[in-house]
């Protein structure tokens, strides 16, 4: 059980670090009027596990704060949290329920 949380946490930290760097580069490019990173790619980073980094970067860098993008980011966060809860339940609680005698 500890491995599940450890590996999930490490996964989120690694992808969040990558996501923060990409958001920083995108914000810097936006200020300089240079080539930008597509919103699809920013959402893909969040979907891979960089959603904590995406959420924090949006606030720290004041980047991508328009309403539609925020809704999409929040939907990704909700999907991840529900997915983690579901995985935890089916991996750990589901096994405990199987062993119960009614």
N, CA, C and O atoms as a printed pandas DataFrame, in Angstrom:
     atom_number atom_name residue_name chain_id  residue_number  x_coord  y_coord  z_coord
0              1         N          UNK        A               1    0.826   -1.194    0.000
1              2        CA          UNK        A               1    0.000    0.000    0.000
2              3         C          UNK        A               1    0.871    1.259    0.000
3              4         O          UNK        A               1    0.566    2.235   -0.685
4              5         N          UNK        A               2    1.946    1.224    0.769
5              6        CA          UNK        A               2    2.824    2.377    0.820
6              7         C          UNK        A               2    3.466    2.612   -0.550
7              8         O          UNK        A               2    3.654    3.756   -0.963
8              9         N          UNK        A               3    3.801    1.524   -1.250
9             10        CA          UNK        A               3    4.393    1.672   -2.580
10            11         C          UNK        A               3    3.459    2.399   -3.536
11            12         O          UNK        A               3    3.912    3.204   -4.349
12            13         N          UNK        A               4    2.164    2.126   -3.451
13            14        CA          UNK        A               4    1.192    2.788   -4.317
14            15         C          UNK        A               4    1.267    4.296   -4.128
15            16         O          UNK        A               4    1.343    5.038   -5.108
16            17         N          UNK        A               5    1.246    4.757   -2.885
17            18        CA          UNK        A               5    1.288    6.186   -2.605
18            19         C          UNK        A               5    2.658    6.779   -2.912
19            20         O          UNK        A               5    2.749    7.906   -3.399
20            21         N          UNK        A               6    3.712    6.040   -2.636
21            22        CA          UNK        A               6    5.064    6.517   -2.921
22            23         C          UNK        A               6    5.268    6.718   -4.419
23            24         O          UNK        A               6    5.716    7.779   -4.855
24            25         N          UNK        A               7    4.939    5.703   -5.197
25            26        CA          UNK        A               7    5.135    5.793   -6.644
26            27         C          UNK        A               7    4.210    6.832   -7.276
27            28         O          UNK        A               7    4.609    7.539   -8.201
28            29         N          UNK        A               8    2.990    6.925   -6.783
29            30        CA          UNK        A               8    2.070    7.945   -7.298
30            31         C          UNK        A               8    2.605    9.336   -6.982
31            32         O          UNK        A               8    2.570   10.221   -7.837
32            33         N          UNK        A               9    3.091    9.531   -5.782
33            34        CA          UNK        A               9    3.653   10.819   -5.396
34            35         C          UNK        A               9    4.880   11.182   -6.210
35            36         O          UNK        A               9    5.024   12.326   -6.642
36            37         N          UNK        A              10    5.762   10.222   -6.422
37            38        CA          UNK        A              10    6.952   10.477   -7.232
38            39         C          UNK        A              10    6.579   10.786   -8.677
39            40         O          UNK        A              10    7.186   11.651   -9.310
40            41         N          UNK        A              11    5.589   10.083   -9.191
41            42        CA          UNK        A              11    5.105   10.323  -10.558
42            43         C          UNK        A              11    4.581   11.756  -10.681
43            44         O          UNK        A              11    4.919   12.471  -11.625
44            45         N          UNK        A              12    3.762   12.161   -9.726
45            46        CA          UNK        A              12    3.194   13.508   -9.766
46            47         C          UNK        A              12    4.271   14.579   -9.617
47            48         O          UNK        A              12    4.210   15.610  -10.286
48            49         N          UNK        A              13    5.238   14.353   -8.763
49            50        CA          UNK        A              13    6.317   15.321   -8.568
50            51         C          UNK        A              13    7.147   15.467   -9.843
51            52         O          UNK        A              13    7.465   16.582  -10.256
52            53         N          UNK        A              14    7.495   14.347  -10.460
53            54        CA          UNK        A              14    8.316   14.398  -11.675
54            55         C          UNK        A              14    7.586   15.128  -12.803
55            56         O          UNK        A              14    8.155   16.020  -13.433
56            57         N          UNK        A              15    6.337   14.757  -13.060
57            58        CA          UNK        A              15    5.587   15.412  -14.136
58            59         C          UNK        A              15    5.272   16.865  -13.801
59            60         O          UNK        A              15    5.201   17.707  -14.696
60            61         N          UNK        A              16    5.085   17.158  -12.539
61            62        CA          UNK        A              16    4.829   18.547  -12.143
62            63         C          UNK        A              16    6.052   19.406  -12.379
63            64         O          UNK        A              16    5.929   20.547  -12.825
64            65         N          UNK        A              17    7.236   18.880  -12.087
65            66        CA          UNK        A              17    8.464   19.634  -12.322
66            67         C          UNK        A              17    8.624   19.935  -13.812
67            68         O          UNK        A              17    8.975   21.053  -14.189
68            69         N          UNK        A              18    8.369   18.951  -14.643
69            70        CA          UNK        A              18    8.443   19.160  -16.095
70            71         C          UNK        A              18    7.415   20.200  -16.520
71            72         O          UNK        A              18    7.712   21.078  -17.330
72            73         N          UNK        A              19    6.222   20.101  -15.979
73            74        CA          UNK        A              19    5.143   21.018  -16.345
74            75         C          UNK        A              19    5.463   22.448  -15.940
75            76         O          UNK        A              19    5.187   23.377  -16.700
76            77         N          UNK        A              20    6.036   22.644  -14.768
77            78        CA          UNK        A              20    6.402   23.993  -14.313
78            79         C          UNK        A              20    7.412   24.613  -15.275
79            80         O          UNK        A              20    7.293   25.785  -15.631
80            81         N          UNK        A              21    8.397   23.835  -15.691
81            82        CA          UNK        A              21    9.406   24.343  -16.623
82            83         C          UNK        A              21    8.751   24.741  -17.950
83            84         O          UNK        A              21    9.069   25.791  -18.508
84            85         N          UNK        A              22    7.851   23.917  -18.448
85            86        CA          UNK        A              22    7.187   24.206  -19.726
86            87         C          UNK        A              22    6.308   25.454  -19.605
87            88         O          UNK        A              22    6.302   26.295  -20.504
88            89         N          UNK        A              23    5.569   25.579  -18.504
89            90        CA          UNK        A              23    4.749   26.778  -18.300
90            91         C          UNK        A              23    5.626   28.029  -18.215
91            92         O          UNK        A              23    5.273   29.075  -18.759
92            93         N          UNK        A              24    6.759   27.919  -17.539
93            94        CA          UNK        A              24    7.670   29.056  -17.433
94            95         C          UNK        A              24    8.168   29.471  -18.820
95            96         O          UNK        A              24    8.187   30.656  -19.155
96            97         N          UNK        A              25    8.567   28.485  -19.615
97            98        CA          UNK        A              25    9.036   28.787  -20.974
98            99         C          UNK        A              25    7.933   29.407  -21.811
99           100         O          UNK        A              25    8.179   30.342  -22.574
100          101         N          UNK        A              26    6.714   28.891  -21.673
101          102        CA          UNK        A              26    5.601   29.430  -22.452
102          103         C          UNK        A              26    5.310   30.878  -22.042
103          104         O          UNK        A              26    5.065   31.721  -22.904
104          105         N          UNK        A              27    5.333   31.169  -20.762
105          106        CA          UNK        A              27    5.096   32.534  -20.287
106          107         C          UNK        A              27    6.206   33.467  -20.771
107          108         O          UNK        A              27    5.939   34.589  -21.199
108          109         N          UNK        A              28    7.445   32.998  -20.702
109          110        CA          UNK        A              28    8.575   33.801  -21.176
110          111         C          UNK        A              28    8.439   34.079  -22.673
111          112         O          UNK        A              28    8.662   35.206  -23.115
112          113         N          UNK        A              29    8.077   33.073  -23.448
113          114        CA          UNK        A              29    7.878   33.248  -24.891
114          115         C          UNK        A              29    6.724   34.201  -25.173
115          116         O          UNK        A              29    6.783   34.985  -26.119
116          117         N          UNK        A              30    5.678   34.138  -24.358
117          118        CA          UNK        A              30    4.533   35.036  -24.551
118          119         C          UNK        A              30    4.956   36.494  -24.342
119          120         O          UNK        A              30    4.552   37.374  -25.102
120          121         N          UNK        A              31    5.757   36.744  -23.328
121          122        CA          UNK        A              31    6.225   38.107  -23.063
122          123         C          UNK        A              31    7.124   38.626  -24.176
123          124         O          UNK        A              31    7.108   39.813  -24.499
124          125         N          UNK        A              32    7.906   37.728  -24.757
125          126        CA          UNK        A              32    8.857   38.127  -25.794
126          127         C          UNK        A              32    8.259   38.078  -27.199
127          128         O          UNK        A              32    8.934   38.411  -28.172
128          129         N          UNK        A              33    7.001   37.664  -27.307
129          130        CA          UNK        A              33    6.339   37.591  -28.604
130          131         C          UNK        A              33    6.881   36.480  -29.489
131          132         O          UNK        A              33    6.859   36.590  -30.715
132          133         N          UNK        A              34    7.359   35.428  -28.878
133          134        CA          UNK        A              34    7.932   34.310  -29.628
134          135         C          UNK        A              34    6.951   33.151  -29.718
135          136         O          UNK        A              34    5.808   33.249  -29.273
136          137         N          UNK        A              35    7.417   32.056  -30.297
137          138        CA          UNK        A              35    6.625   30.845  -30.502
138          139         C          UNK        A              35    6.064   30.345  -29.179
139          140         O          UNK        A              35    6.772   30.307  -28.173
140          141         N          UNK        A              36    4.793   29.961  -29.183
141          142        CA          UNK        A              36    4.087   29.523  -27.969
142          143         C          UNK        A              36    3.853   28.022  -27.993
143          144         O          UNK        A              36    3.883   27.392  -29.051
144          145         N          UNK        A              37    3.624   27.470  -26.841
145          146        CA          UNK        A              37    3.292   26.060  -26.697
146          147         C          UNK        A              37    1.776   25.925  -26.779
147          148         O          UNK        A              37    1.043   26.696  -26.161
148          149         N          UNK        A              38    1.314   24.945  -27.545
149          150        CA          UNK        A              38   -0.123   24.762  -27.746
150          151         C          UNK        A              38   -0.805   24.389  -26.432
151          152         O          UNK        A              38   -0.230   23.704  -25.586
152          153         N          UNK        A              39   -2.044   24.856  -26.285
153          154        CA          UNK        A              39   -2.811   24.524  -25.080
154          155         C          UNK        A              39   -3.022   23.020  -24.957
155          156         O          UNK        A              39   -3.051   22.479  -23.852
156          157         N          UNK        A              40   -3.168   22.350  -26.095
157          158        CA          UNK        A              40   -3.332   20.895  -26.085
158          159         C          UNK        A              40   -2.150   20.227  -25.379
159          160         O          UNK        A              40   -2.340   19.301  -24.590
160          161         N          UNK        A              41   -0.952   20.688  -25.658
161          162        CA          UNK        A              41    0.242   20.102  -25.041
162          163         C          UNK        A              41    0.305   20.410  -23.540
163          164         O          UNK        A              41    0.732   19.571  -22.746
164          165         N          UNK        A              42   -0.118   21.603  -23.166
165          166        CA          UNK        A              42   -0.145   21.941  -21.741
166          167         C          UNK        A              42   -1.143   21.054  -21.002
167          168         O          UNK        A              42   -0.874   20.601  -19.890
168          169         N          UNK        A              43   -2.290   20.808  -21.621
169          170        CA          UNK        A              43   -3.270   19.903  -21.006
170          171         C          UNK        A              43   -2.755   18.463  -20.984
171          172         O          UNK        A              43   -3.016   17.721  -20.037
172          173         N          UNK        A              44   -2.032   18.075  -22.016
173          174        CA          UNK        A              44   -1.471   16.718  -22.045
174          175         C          UNK        A              44   -0.502   16.518  -20.883
175          176         O          UNK        A              44   -0.499   15.462  -20.252
176          177         N          UNK        A              45    0.319   17.528  -20.599
177          178        CA          UNK        A              45    1.225   17.442  -19.453
178          179         C          UNK        A              45    0.448   17.268  -18.153
179          180         O          UNK        A              45    0.836   16.485  -17.286
180          181         N          UNK        A              46   -0.646   18.003  -18.030
181          182        CA          UNK        A              46   -1.478   17.883  -16.830
182          183         C          UNK        A              46   -2.087   16.487  -16.738
183          184         O          UNK        A              46   -2.147   15.901  -15.657
184          185         N          UNK        A              47   -2.534   15.964  -17.860
185          186        CA          UNK        A              47   -3.138   14.624  -17.870
186          187         C          UNK        A              47   -2.135   13.537  -17.504
187          188         O          UNK        A              47   -2.497   12.555  -16.856
188          189         N          UNK        A              48   -0.883   13.699  -17.910
189          190        CA          UNK        A              48    0.140   12.703  -17.581
190          191         C          UNK        A              48    0.502   12.706  -16.107
191          192         O          UNK        A              48    1.168   11.786  -15.633
192          193         N          UNK        A              49    0.077   13.720  -15.379
193          194        CA          UNK        A              49    0.358   13.773  -13.953
194          195         C          UNK        A              49    0.932   15.097  -13.498
195          196         O          UNK        A              49    1.255   15.264  -12.322
196          197         N          UNK        A              50    1.061   16.035  -14.410
197          198        CA          UNK        A              50    1.619   17.319  -14.051
198          199         C          UNK        A              50    0.585   18.332  -13.604
199          200         O          UNK        A              50    0.861   19.531  -13.584
200          201         N          UNK        A              51   -0.603   17.865  -13.243
201          202        CA          UNK        A              51   -1.669   18.800  -12.857
202          203         C          UNK        A              51   -1.323   19.637  -11.627
203          204         O          UNK        A              51   -1.723   20.800  -11.581
204          205         N          UNK        A              52   -0.604   19.119  -10.624
205          206        CA          UNK        A              52   -0.243   20.026   -9.519
206          207         C          UNK        A              52    0.675   21.150  -10.000
207          208         O          UNK        A              52    0.507   22.305   -9.607
208          209         N          UNK        A              53    1.636   20.813  -10.844
209          210        CA          UNK        A              53    2.538   21.821  -11.386
210          211         C          UNK        A              53    1.823   22.813  -12.279
211          212         O          UNK        A              53    2.141   24.002  -12.276
212          213         N          UNK        A              54    0.852   22.326  -13.049
213          214        CA          UNK        A              54    0.077   23.213  -13.924
214          215         C          UNK        A              54   -0.733   24.196  -13.089
215          216         O          UNK        A              54   -0.756   25.393  -13.377
216          217         N          UNK        A              55   -1.388   23.695  -12.070
217          218        CA          UNK        A              55   -2.227   24.547  -11.220
218          219         C          UNK        A              55   -1.384   25.617  -10.523
219          220         O          UNK        A              55   -1.758   26.790  -10.493
220          221         N          UNK        A              56   -0.256   25.206   -9.971
221          222        CA          UNK        A              56    0.620   26.144   -9.272
222          223         C          UNK        A              56    1.230   27.151  -10.246
223          224         O          UNK        A              56    1.287   28.345   -9.953
224          225         N          UNK        A              57    1.684   26.672  -11.403
225          226        CA          UNK        A              57    2.304   27.557  -12.401
226          227         C          UNK        A              57    1.337   28.613  -12.899
227          228         O          UNK        A              57    1.726   29.760  -13.117
228          229         N          UNK        A              58    0.089   28.237  -13.080
229          230        CA          UNK        A              58   -0.897   29.200  -13.561
230          231         C          UNK        A              58   -1.036   30.361  -12.590
231          232         O          UNK        A              58   -1.229   31.502  -13.009
232          233         N          UNK        A              59   -0.942   30.083  -11.322
233          234        CA          UNK        A              59   -1.087   31.141  -10.336
234          235         C          UNK        A              59    0.207   31.926  -10.131
235          236         O          UNK        A              59    0.186   33.154  -10.053
236          237         N          UNK        A              60    1.323   31.221  -10.045
237          238        CA          UNK        A              60    2.602   31.882   -9.793
238          239         C          UNK        A              60    3.011   32.763  -10.970
239          240         O          UNK        A              60    3.417   33.911  -10.786
240          241         N          UNK        A              61    2.899   32.214  -12.186
241          242        CA          UNK        A              61    3.312   32.963  -13.375
242          243         C          UNK        A              61    2.183   33.822  -13.946
243          244         O          UNK        A              61    2.384   34.552  -14.916
244          245         N          UNK        A              62    0.988   33.733  -13.339
245          246        CA          UNK        A              62   -0.195   34.438  -13.851
246          247         C          UNK        A              62   -0.351   34.171  -15.349
247          248         O          UNK        A              62   -0.418   35.079  -16.177
248          249         N          UNK        A              63   -0.404   32.878  -15.642
249          250        CA          UNK        A              63   -0.394   32.427  -17.029
250          251         C          UNK        A              63   -1.561   31.485  -17.281
251          252         O          UNK        A              63   -1.856   30.613  -16.464
252          253         N          UNK        A              64   -2.210   31.664  -18.399
253          254        CA          UNK        A              64   -3.331   30.819  -18.825
254          255         C          UNK        A              64   -4.477   30.883  -17.812
255          256         O          UNK        A              64   -5.016   29.853  -17.406
256          257         N          UNK        A              65   -4.833   32.075  -17.420
257          258        CA          UNK        A              65   -5.888   32.241  -16.426
258          259         C          UNK        A              65   -7.252   32.513  -17.041
259          260         O          UNK        A              65   -8.203   32.817  -16.320
260          261         N          UNK        A              66   -7.365   32.407  -18.378
261          262        CA          UNK        A              66   -8.675   32.642  -18.975
262          263         C          UNK        A              66   -9.649   31.543  -18.548
263          264         O          UNK        A              66   -9.248   30.423  -18.233
264          265         N          UNK        A              67  -10.907   31.882  -18.546
265          266        CA          UNK        A              67  -11.945   31.040  -17.950
266          267         C          UNK        A              67  -12.001   29.629  -18.546
267          268         O          UNK        A              67  -12.060   28.649  -17.803
268          269         N          UNK        A              68  -11.983   29.518  -19.870
269          270        CA          UNK        A              68  -12.114   28.206  -20.506
270          271         C          UNK        A              68  -10.948   27.290  -20.140
271          272         O          UNK        A              68  -11.159   26.120  -19.820
272          273         N          UNK        A              69   -9.743   27.801  -20.184
273          274        CA          UNK        A              69   -8.568   26.995  -19.863
274          275         C          UNK        A              69   -8.608   26.539  -18.407
275          276         O          UNK        A              69   -8.222   25.412  -18.097
276          277         N          UNK        A              70   -9.078   27.417  -17.509
277          278        CA          UNK        A              70   -9.181   27.069  -16.101
278          279         C          UNK        A              70  -10.190   25.942  -15.884
279          280         O          UNK        A              70   -9.950   25.033  -15.090
280          281         N          UNK        A              71  -11.320   26.006  -16.593
281          282        CA          UNK        A              71  -12.331   24.938  -16.478
282          283         C          UNK        A              71  -11.757   23.597  -16.911
283          284         O          UNK        A              71  -11.983   22.573  -16.267
284          285         N          UNK        A              72  -11.013   23.619  -18.010
285          286        CA          UNK        A              72  -10.420   22.381  -18.512
286          287         C          UNK        A              72   -9.377   21.835  -17.537
287          288         O          UNK        A              72   -9.310   20.627  -17.310
288          289         N          UNK        A              73   -8.571   22.713  -16.966
289          290        CA          UNK        A              73   -7.565   22.288  -15.996
290          291         C          UNK        A              73   -8.233   21.704  -14.753
291          292         O          UNK        A              73   -7.801   20.676  -14.231
292          293         N          UNK        A              74   -9.273   22.359  -14.292
293          294        CA          UNK        A              74   -9.982   21.848  -13.108
294          295         C          UNK        A              74  -10.651   20.502  -13.394
295          296         O          UNK        A              74  -10.719   19.648  -12.510
296          297         N          UNK        A              75  -11.141   20.308  -14.608
297          298        CA          UNK        A              75  -11.729   19.015  -14.990
298          299         C          UNK        A              75  -10.669   17.916  -14.965
299          300         O          UNK        A              75  -10.949   16.790  -14.554
300          301         N          UNK        A              76   -9.460   18.241  -15.403
301          302        CA          UNK        A              76   -8.365   17.270  -15.358
302          303         C          UNK        A              76   -8.025   16.926  -13.914
303          304         O          UNK        A              76   -7.789   15.761  -13.592
304          305         N          UNK        A              77   -8.000   17.924  -13.050
305          306        CA          UNK        A              77   -7.709   17.683  -11.629
306          307         C          UNK        A              77   -8.771   16.786  -11.014
307          308         O          UNK        A              77   -8.442   15.840  -10.297
308          309         N          UNK        A              78  -10.031   17.066  -11.280
309          310        CA          UNK        A              78  -11.124   16.249  -10.743
310          311         C          UNK        A              78  -11.016   14.819  -11.258
311          312         O          UNK        A              78  -11.198   13.872  -10.492
312          313         N          UNK        A              79  -10.722   14.651  -12.541
313          314        CA          UNK        A              79  -10.584   13.308  -13.112
314          315         C          UNK        A              79   -9.445   12.543  -12.440
315          316         O          UNK        A              79   -9.585   11.359  -12.133
316          317         N          UNK        A              80   -8.317   13.219  -12.214
317          318        CA          UNK        A              80   -7.184   12.567  -11.551
318          319         C          UNK        A              80   -7.534   12.161  -10.120
319          320         O          UNK        A              80   -7.242   11.042   -9.700
320          321         N          UNK        A              81   -8.153   13.064   -9.384
321          322        CA          UNK        A              81   -8.490   12.756   -7.985
322          323         C          UNK        A              81   -9.490   11.594   -7.927
323          324         O          UNK        A              81   -9.330   10.681   -7.116
324          325         N          UNK        A              82  -10.503   11.622   -8.768
325          326        CA          UNK        A              82  -11.466   10.514   -8.800
326          327         C          UNK        A              82  -10.793    9.211   -9.225
327          328         O          UNK        A              82  -11.106    8.143   -8.698
328          329         N          UNK        A              83   -9.874    9.304  -10.174
329          330        CA          UNK        A              83   -9.131    8.116  -10.605
330          331         C          UNK        A              83   -8.280    7.543   -9.493
331          332         O          UNK        A              83   -8.224    6.326   -9.314
332          333         N          UNK        A              84   -7.612    8.413   -8.738
333          334        CA          UNK        A              84   -6.789    7.934   -7.620
334          335         C          UNK        A              84   -7.643    7.307   -6.525
335          336         O          UNK        A              84   -7.279    6.278   -5.957
336          337         N          UNK        A              85   -8.772    7.930   -6.237
337          338        CA          UNK        A              85   -9.671    7.361   -5.233
338          339         C          UNK        A              85  -10.185    6.006   -5.693
339          340         O          UNK        A              85  -10.243    5.061   -4.906
340          341         N          UNK        A              86  -10.556    5.908   -6.956
341          342        CA          UNK        A              86  -11.055    4.634   -7.508
342          343         C          UNK        A              86   -9.968    3.567   -7.470
343          344         O          UNK        A              86  -10.224    2.430   -7.074
344          345         N          UNK        A              87   -8.757    3.930   -7.880
345          346        CA          UNK        A              87   -7.655    2.960   -7.859
346          347         C          UNK        A              87   -7.389    2.503   -6.433
347          348         O          UNK        A              87   -7.227    1.308   -6.185
348          349         N          UNK        A              88   -7.342    3.437   -5.498
349          350        CA          UNK        A              88   -7.119    3.074   -4.101
350          351         C          UNK        A              88   -8.217    2.123   -3.619
351          352         O          UNK        A              88   -7.925    1.114   -2.978
352          353         N          UNK        A              89   -9.460    2.436   -3.922
353          354        CA          UNK        A              89  -10.563    1.606   -3.458
354          355         C          UNK        A              89  -10.486    0.200   -4.039
355          356         O          UNK        A              89  -10.587   -0.781   -3.303
356          357         N          UNK        A              90  -10.308    0.096   -5.339
357          358        CA          UNK        A              90  -10.328   -1.217   -5.969
358          359         C          UNK        A              90   -9.087   -2.041   -5.658
359          360         O          UNK        A              90   -9.150   -3.270   -5.656
360          361         N          UNK        A              91   -7.974   -1.392   -5.397
361          362        CA          UNK        A              91   -6.758   -2.138   -5.073
362          363         C          UNK        A              91   -6.754   -2.585   -3.620
363          364         O          UNK        A              91   -6.411   -3.730   -3.323
364          365         N          UNK        A              92   -7.133   -1.693   -2.715
365          366        CA          UNK        A              92   -6.976   -1.995   -1.296
366          367         C          UNK        A              92   -8.278   -2.372   -0.603
367          368         O          UNK        A              92   -8.321   -3.383    0.098
368          369         N          UNK        A              93   -9.313   -1.611   -0.773
369          370        CA          UNK        A              93  -10.569   -1.897   -0.092
370          371         C          UNK        A              93  -11.258   -3.090   -0.740
371          372         O          UNK        A              93  -11.830   -3.929   -0.044
372          373         N          UNK        A              94  -11.206   -3.172   -2.058
373          374        CA          UNK        A              94  -11.836   -4.284   -2.767
374          375         C          UNK        A              94  -11.294   -5.629   -2.315
375          376         O          UNK        A              94  -12.056   -6.585   -2.169
376          377         N          UNK        A              95   -9.977   -5.719   -2.090
377          378        CA          UNK        A              95   -9.377   -6.958   -1.603
378          379         C          UNK        A              95   -9.856   -7.288   -0.196
379          380         O          UNK        A              95  -10.072   -8.456    0.126
380          381         N          UNK        A              96  -10.020   -6.284    0.632
381          382        CA          UNK        A              96  -10.474   -6.516    2.005
382          383         C          UNK        A              96  -11.919   -7.014    2.009
383          384         O          UNK        A              96  -12.279   -7.883    2.803
384          385         N          UNK        A              97  -12.738   -6.463    1.122
385          386        CA          UNK        A              97  -14.140   -6.872    1.068
386          387         C          UNK        A              97  -14.268   -8.288    0.567
387          388         O          UNK        A              97  -15.151   -9.019    1.016
388          389         N          UNK        A              98  -13.403   -8.703   -0.361
389          390        CA          UNK        A              98  -13.447  -10.092   -0.880
390          391         C          UNK        A              98  -13.225  -11.113    0.227
391          392         O          UNK        A              98  -13.811  -12.196    0.213
392          393         N          UNK        A              99  -12.375  -10.760    1.186
393          394        CA          UNK        A              99  -12.032  -11.699    2.251
394          395         C          UNK        A              99  -13.089  -11.765    3.359
395          396         O          UNK        A              99  -12.999  -12.619    4.241
396          397         N          UNK        A             100  -14.066  -10.895    3.328
397          398        CA          UNK        A             100  -15.091  -10.885    4.369
398          399         C          UNK        A             100  -16.093  -12.005    4.138
399          400         O          UNK        A             100  -16.427  -12.335    3.000
400          401         N          UNK        A             101  -16.564  -12.578    5.229
401          402        CA          UNK        A             101  -17.579  -13.636    5.140
402          403         C          UNK        A             101  -18.899  -13.025    5.594
403          404         O          UNK        A             101  -18.981  -12.427    6.667
404          405         N          UNK        A             102  -19.925  -13.180    4.773
405          406        CA          UNK        A             102  -21.246  -12.638    5.123
406          407         C          UNK        A             102  -22.115  -13.675    5.729
407          408         O          UNK        A             102  -23.260  -13.391    6.082
